[in-house]
Amino acid sequence: MIKNYLTSLKQEFSGYNTAKLMKDIMAGLTVCAVALPLALAFGVSSGATAAAGLVTAIIAGVVIAVLGGASFQISGPTGAMSAVLVGIVASYGLQGVFFACFAAGALLLLAGIFKLGRLISFIPMPVIMGFTSGIAIIIAMGQIDNLFGTASEGSSNLAKIASYARLGFHPNLQAVLIGLLVVVVMIVWPKKWGARVPGSLVGIILATVVSALFRMDSIATVGDIPRTLMLADRLDLGSLNLDILKNLISPIVTIAALGMIESLLCGASASRTKNEPFNADQELIAQGVGNILLPLFGGHCAHERSGEIRPADAPCERVPLRFPARLHVSARRRDGAPAACGTCRRFDGNGVAHERLGRHPLHFQPQAKIRHQPVPHHDARNGDL
């Protein structure tokens, strides 16, 4: 396994020069621009802090990328994982999240060592799409308080929504206006500009400027950006015991399964698009090592983020992928590419259908053309044609 990793690393940097280095630097800056607002938002939505999300993005982005199974994988905190972590925070606190992340990383590491990466191909696509769609609904329900500036009580999203009947629903007008401003900017921001500067980053900058100019002091803020990678709130190995492990078995398995599904599915689909080999077992090892290290610094769980692959390729010829810059669950087909209302349909070598437009970036060619021949008359009485 180590030999294969070193061989792939050598192939990756074969013919590397200054021109490619500059393209990679531009790609890295673009991905950083996308990752910054996502990391802060997912850190808060997971029940931790914005600092935890930022540390997760930094460490995962370096460790998992170095050890990963392909050149196009970008890892960090995600919305799907945040929906799982927020429930753990409510029940067991941040130490529960750190321990669950640590144990899930150990499971992913073992899965990679025992070469279980191929198991992902046996999961039905409707199950995966239903799972990710449900995650999207959970995330949206969990952000009601943040968008409207309201307060709720309860350990689950449904309980929090039900508490509005008792506590009342009193939106903060300033919070609503700022939230709508960011949403509008992300919607109207031109796609050709989004390849260089993401609309989410522009929205955050504009909202910050507006709130400062008009002195919107009633809006909750993220807080100070951490000045160290070793956060004060991090995994305390001395506080672990068997009782905590027994209670967290289900969340640990959920985190490990989610990390495996998301990372390997995104990697497999991107591999077909780029026509580059993808080592699923090596990717599981990288995900495992990364998630073992993250709680020790104060970060939480991370895995591969397909939504950042496209911004990475914009200025960099070494990652020629075409994925949407935002995570739209309903706009993603089985192969991970954006859905398009094409005029025809083609099938790649894996039997995956691709709708095509005249300028659609995914131009898969059919393997063979099937000519329809007239069916000869068959006489059933004597078996002759």
C-alpha positions as CSV (number, residue, x, y, z in Angstrom):
1,M,0.0,0.0,0.0
2,I,2.8,2.4,0.8
3,K,4.6,1.5,-2.4
4,N,1.4,2.3,-4.4
5,Y,1.1,5.6,-2.6
6,L,4.6,6.6,-3.4
7,T,4.2,5.6,-7.0
8,S,1.0,7.7,-7.4
9,L,2.7,10.6,-5.7
10,K,5.6,10.3,-8.2
11,Q,3.2,10.3,-11.1
12,E,1.3,13.3,-9.8
13,F,4.5,15.4,-9.8
14,S,5.9,14.1,-13.0
15,G,6.8,17.0,-15.2
16,Y,6.0,19.5,-12.6
17,N,7.3,23.0,-13.3
18,T,6.9,26.7,-12.3
19,A,3.9,27.2,-14.6
20,K,1.9,24.4,-13.0
21,L,2.9,25.6,-9.6
22,M,1.5,29.1,-10.3
23,K,-1.8,27.5,-11.6
24,D,-2.0,25.4,-8.4
25,I,-1.4,28.5,-6.2
26,M,-4.3,30.2,-8.0
27,A,-6.5,27.1,-7.6
28,G,-5.6,27.0,-3.9
29,L,-6.5,30.7,-3.4
30,T,-9.8,30.1,-5.1
31,V,-10.6,27.0,-3.0
32,C,-9.6,29.0,0.1
33,A,-12.1,31.7,-0.8
34,V,-14.9,29.1,-1.1
35,A,-13.8,27.2,2.0
36,L,-13.6,30.2,4.4
37,P,-17.3,31.1,4.6
38,L,-18.3,27.4,4.5
39,A,-15.9,26.5,7.3
40,L,-17.2,29.3,9.6
41,A,-20.8,28.5,8.8
42,F,-20.5,24.7,9.3
43,G,-18.6,25.2,12.5
44,V,-21.5,27.2,13.9
45,S,-24.2,25.0,12.5
46,S,-22.6,21.8,13.9
47,G,-23.1,23.2,17.5
48,A,-19.4,24.0,17.9
49,T,-17.8,27.3,17.1
50,A,-16.6,29.1,14.0
51,A,-13.1,28.6,15.2
52,A,-13.6,24.9,15.3
53,G,-14.8,24.9,11.7
54,L,-11.8,27.0,10.5
55,V,-9.3,24.6,12.3
56,T,-11.1,21.7,10.7
57,A,-10.8,23.1,7.2
58,I,-7.1,23.9,7.7
59,I,-6.0,20.6,9.1
60,A,-8.2,18.4,7.0
61,G,-7.3,20.3,3.9
62,V,-3.6,19.6,4.4
63,V,-3.5,16.1,6.0
64,I,-6.2,14.4,4.0
65,A,-5.0,16.0,0.8
66,V,-1.4,14.7,1.3
67,L,-2.5,11.2,2.2
68,G,-5.5,10.9,-0.1
69,G,-6.3,8.6,-3.0
70,A,-6.5,11.1,-5.8
71,S,-5.3,14.6,-6.7
72,F,-8.8,16.1,-6.9
73,Q,-10.1,15.4,-3.4
74,I,-10.8,18.5,-1.1
75,S,-11.8,17.7,2.5
76,G,-13.2,19.8,5.3
77,P,-16.3,20.4,7.4
78,T,-19.6,19.8,5.5
79,G,-23.3,20.4,5.9
80,A,-24.2,16.8,6.1
81,M,-21.8,16.1,8.9
82,S,-22.9,19.3,10.8
83,A,-26.5,17.9,10.9
84,V,-25.2,14.8,12.6
85,L,-22.9,16.6,15.0
86,V,-25.4,19.1,16.3
87,G,-27.4,16.3,17.9
88,I,-24.3,14.9,19.6
89,V,-23.4,18.3,21.0
90,A,-26.9,18.7,22.4
91,S,-26.7,15.3,24.2
92,Y,-23.0,14.9,25.1
93,G,-21.4,18.3,24.6
94,L,-18.2,19.1,22.6
95,Q,-16.2,16.3,24.3
96,G,-18.7,13.9,22.9
97,V,-18.2,15.2,19.5
98,F,-14.4,15.1,19.8
99,F,-14.5,11.5,21.0
100,A,-17.0,10.4,18.3
101,C,-14.8,12.0,15.6
102,F,-11.7,10.3,17.0
103,A,-13.4,6.9,17.1
104,A,-15.0,7.3,13.7
105,G,-11.5,8.1,12.3
106,A,-10.2,4.9,13.8
107,L,-13.0,3.0,12.0
108,L,-12.2,4.7,8.7
109,L,-8.5,3.9,9.1
110,L,-9.3,0.2,9.7
111,A,-11.7,0.1,6.8
112,G,-8.9,1.4,4.5
113,I,-6.3,-1.0,5.9
114,F,-8.7,-4.0,5.3
115,K,-9.5,-2.7,1.8
116,L,-13.3,-2.1,2.4
117,G,-13.5,0.8,0.0
118,R,-15.2,-1.3,-2.7
119,L,-18.3,-1.8,-0.4
120,I,-19.6,1.6,-1.3
121,S,-20.6,0.4,-4.8
122,F,-23.3,-1.9,-3.2
123,I,-25.3,1.0,-1.7
124,P,-28.4,1.8,-3.9
125,M,-28.4,5.3,-5.3
126,P,-32.0,6.1,-4.1
127,V,-30.8,5.4,-0.6
128,I,-28.0,7.8,-0.9
129,M,-30.1,10.5,-2.5
130,G,-32.8,10.1,0.1
131,F,-30.2,10.3,2.8
132,T,-28.5,13.5,1.5
133,S,-31.9,15.1,0.8
134,G,-32.9,14.5,4.4
135,I,-29.7,16.0,5.6
136,A,-30.4,19.1,3.6
137,I,-33.9,19.4,5.2
138,I,-32.3,19.0,8.7
139,I,-29.7,21.7,8.0
140,A,-32.4,24.1,6.8
141,M,-34.6,23.5,9.8
142,G,-31.6,24.0,12.1
143,Q,-30.8,27.5,10.7
144,I,-34.2,29.1,11.4
145,D,-32.9,30.8,14.6
146,N,-29.8,32.0,12.9
147,L,-31.7,33.5,9.9
148,F,-34.5,35.1,11.8
149,G,-32.6,36.0,15.0
150,T,-35.1,34.1,17.2
151,A,-34.7,31.8,20.2
152,S,-35.9,28.3,20.6
153,E,-35.6,25.4,23.0
154,G,-35.3,21.6,22.5
155,S,-32.8,18.9,21.7
156,S,-34.1,18.3,18.1
157,N,-35.2,20.5,15.3
158,L,-38.9,19.4,15.6
159,A,-38.8,20.2,19.4
160,K,-37.3,23.6,18.6
161,I,-39.9,24.5,16.1
162,A,-42.6,23.3,18.5
163,S,-41.2,25.6,21.2
164,Y,-42.1,28.7,19.1
165,A,-45.8,28.1,20.2
166,R,-44.7,28.5,23.8
167,L,-41.9,31.1,23.5
168,G,-43.3,33.0,20.6
169,F,-41.7,33.8,17.2
170,H,-40.2,37.2,17.2
171,P,-37.9,37.8,14.2
172,N,-35.0,40.3,14.4
173,L,-35.5,42.5,11.4
174,Q,-31.8,43.3,11.1
175,A,-30.9,39.6,11.1
176,V,-33.5,38.9,8.5
177,L,-32.3,41.7,6.2
178,I,-28.7,40.6,6.4
179,G,-29.6,37.0,5.8
180,L,-31.7,37.9,2.7
181,L,-28.9,40.1,1.4
182,V,-26.5,37.2,1.4
183,V,-29.0,34.9,-0.2
184,V,-29.8,37.5,-3.0
185,V,-26.1,38.0,-3.7
186,M,-25.5,34.3,-4.0
187,I,-28.4,33.9,-6.4
188,V,-27.7,36.9,-8.7
189,W,-23.9,36.6,-8.7
190,P,-22.9,35.6,-12.3
191,K,-21.6,32.1,-12.7
192,K,-18.6,33.2,-14.8
193,W,-17.5,35.4,-11.9
194,G,-18.2,32.7,-9.4
195,A,-15.5,30.6,-11.0
196,R,-13.0,33.2,-9.7
197,V,-14.7,34.7,-6.7
198,P,-17.5,32.7,-5.1
199,G,-20.8,34.5,-4.5
200,S,-20.9,33.3,-0.9
201,L,-17.7,35.1,-0.1
202,V,-18.9,38.3,-1.7
203,G,-22.2,38.0,0.2
204,I,-20.4,37.7,3.5
205,I,-18.1,40.7,2.8
206,L,-21.0,42.8,1.7
207,A,-23.2,41.8,4.7
208,T,-20.3,42.6,7.1
209,V,-19.8,46.1,5.5
210,V,-23.5,46.9,5.6
211,S,-23.9,45.8,9.2
212,A,-20.9,47.9,10.2
213,L,-22.0,51.0,8.3
214,F,-25.5,50.9,9.7
215,R,-24.4,49.8,13.2
216,M,-26.6,46.7,13.4
217,D,-25.5,45.8,16.9
218,S,-28.4,43.4,17.6
219,I,-27.0,40.8,15.1
220,A,-25.0,37.9,16.6
221,T,-21.4,37.8,15.4
222,V,-19.1,34.9,14.8
223,G,-16.5,36.2,17.2
224,D,-12.7,36.4,17.1
225,I,-10.8,34.3,14.5
226,P,-8.4,31.9,16.3
227,R,-4.7,32.8,16.3
228,T,-3.6,29.2,17.0
229,L,-4.4,25.8,15.7
230,M,-4.5,24.4,19.2
231,L,-7.9,25.5,20.5
232,A,-8.8,25.6,24.2
233,D,-11.7,23.3,23.6
234,R,-10.2,20.0,22.3
235,L,-10.3,16.3,23.0
236,D,-9.4,15.5,26.6
237,L,-8.2,11.8,26.5
238,G,-8.2,11.7,30.3
239,S,-12.0,12.2,30.5
240,L,-12.9,9.2,28.3
241,N,-14.5,6.1,29.7
242,L,-16.4,3.0,28.6
243,D,-19.8,4.6,29.5
244,I,-19.2,7.4,27.0
245,L,-18.2,4.9,24.4
246,K,-21.3,2.8,25.0
247,N,-23.6,5.8,24.5
248,L,-21.8,7.0,21.4
249,I,-21.6,3.8,19.4
250,S,-24.5,4.8,17.1
251,P,-23.2,8.3,16.4
252,I,-19.7,6.9,15.8
253,V,-20.9,4.4,13.2
254,T,-23.1,7.1,11.6
255,I,-20.1,9.5,11.3
256,A,-17.9,6.8,9.8
257,A,-20.5,5.6,7.4
258,L,-21.3,9.2,6.3
259,G,-17.6,10.0,5.8
260,M,-17.1,6.8,3.7
261,I,-20.2,7.4,1.6
262,E,-19.6,11.0,0.8
263,S,-15.8,10.7,0.2
264,L,-15.8,7.6,-1.9
265,L,-18.9,8.5,-4.0
266,C,-17.4,12.0,-4.8
267,G,-14.0,10.5,-5.5
268,A,-15.4,7.8,-7.8
269,S,-17.5,10.2,-9.9
270,A,-14.7,12.7,-10.2
271,S,-12.3,9.9,-11.2
272,R,-14.6,9.1,-14.1
273,T,-14.8,12.7,-15.1
274,K,-11.0,13.4,-14.9
275,N,-10.1,9.9,-16.2
276,E,-7.7,9.5,-13.4
277,P,-7.4,6.4,-11.1
278,F,-8.9,6.7,-7.7
279,N,-7.6,4.6,-4.8
280,A,-10.6,4.2,-2.5
281,D,-8.7,2.3,0.2
282,Q,-6.0,5.0,0.3
283,E,-8.7,7.7,0.6
284,L,-10.2,5.9,3.6
285,I,-6.9,5.8,5.3
286,A,-6.4,9.5,4.7
287,Q,-9.9,10.2,6.0
288,G,-9.2,8.1,9.1
289,V,-5.9,9.7,9.9
290,G,-7.3,13.2,9.4
291,N,-10.3,12.6,11.7
292,I,-8.1,11.1,14.4
293,L,-5.9,14.2,14.4
294,L,-8.7,16.8,14.2
295,P,-10.1,16.4,17.7
296,L,-6.7,16.7,19.2
297,F,-6.5,20.3,17.8
298,G,-10.1,21.2,18.6
299,G,-11.6,20.5,15.2
300,H,-14.5,18.2,14.4
301,C,-15.3,15.7,11.7
302,A,-14.4,16.3,8.1
303,H,-14.7,14.5,4.8
304,E,-14.5,15.2,1.1
305,R,-16.5,18.2,-0.3
306,S,-17.6,17.8,-3.9
307,G,-18.8,21.4,-4.1
308,E,-15.3,22.8,-4.1
309,I,-13.9,20.7,-6.9
310,R,-15.1,23.0,-9.6
311,P,-13.6,26.2,-8.2
312,A,-10.3,24.4,-7.9
313,D,-10.2,23.6,-11.6
314,A,-11.0,27.1,-12.8
315,P,-7.4,28.4,-12.9
316,C,-5.6,25.1,-12.8
317,E,-5.3,22.8,-15.7
318,R,-4.2,19.8,-13.6
319,V,-7.7,19.4,-12.1
320,P,-10.0,19.6,-15.2
321,L,-13.3,19.0,-13.5
322,R,-16.6,20.6,-14.0
323,F,-18.7,20.5,-10.8
324,P,-21.2,23.2,-9.5
325,A,-19.7,25.6,-7.1
326,R,-22.6,25.2,-4.6
327,L,-24.0,22.1,-3.0
328,H,-27.4,21.6,-4.6
329,V,-28.6,18.1,-3.7
330,S,-31.4,18.1,-6.3
331,A,-29.1,19.3,-9.1
332,R,-26.6,16.4,-8.9
333,R,-26.9,13.2,-10.8
334,R,-25.5,9.8,-10.0
335,D,-22.1,10.6,-11.5
336,G,-21.9,13.8,-9.4
337,A,-22.2,16.2,-12.3
338,P,-24.8,19.0,-12.6
339,A,-28.0,18.1,-14.2
340,A,-28.6,19.7,-17.6
341,C,-31.7,19.7,-19.8
342,G,-29.8,18.4,-22.8
343,T,-31.0,17.5,-26.2
344,C,-29.7,14.0,-26.1
345,R,-28.4,11.4,-23.8
346,R,-25.2,9.4,-23.8
347,F,-23.8,6.6,-21.6
348,D,-20.3,6.3,-20.4
349,G,-18.4,3.1,-19.9
350,N,-19.9,2.6,-16.5
351,G,-23.5,2.7,-17.8
352,V,-24.1,6.2,-16.3
353,A,-26.4,8.4,-18.3
354,H,-25.3,11.9,-19.1
355,E,-27.6,14.6,-20.6
356,R,-25.7,16.8,-23.0
357,L,-25.9,20.3,-24.4
358,G,-23.9,21.6,-27.2
359,R,-21.5,23.3,-24.8
360,H,-21.8,21.0,-21.8
361,P,-18.3,20.3,-20.4
362,L,-19.0,16.5,-19.9
363,H,-18.9,15.2,-23.5
364,F,-18.9,11.5,-23.0
365,Q,-18.8,9.5,-26.3
366,P,-20.8,6.4,-26.7
367,Q,-18.8,3.2,-26.9
368,A,-20.5,2.0,-30.0
369,K,-23.3,2.8,-32.3
370,I,-26.1,0.3,-32.5
371,R,-27.6,-0.1,-35.9
372,H,-31.2,-1.3,-35.9
373,Q,-31.7,-4.0,-38.6
374,P,-35.1,-5.1,-39.8
375,V,-36.3,-8.2,-38.0
376,P,-36.7,-11.1,-40.5
377,H,-39.9,-13.0,-40.7
378,H,-40.1,-16.1,-38.6
379,D,-42.3,-19.0,-39.5
380,A,-43.2,-20.6,-36.2
381,R,-44.5,-23.7,-37.9
382,N,-41.2,-25.1,-39.1
383,G,-38.7,-22.9,-37.3
384,D,-37.3,-21.3,-40.5
385,L,-36.5,-17.7,-40.9
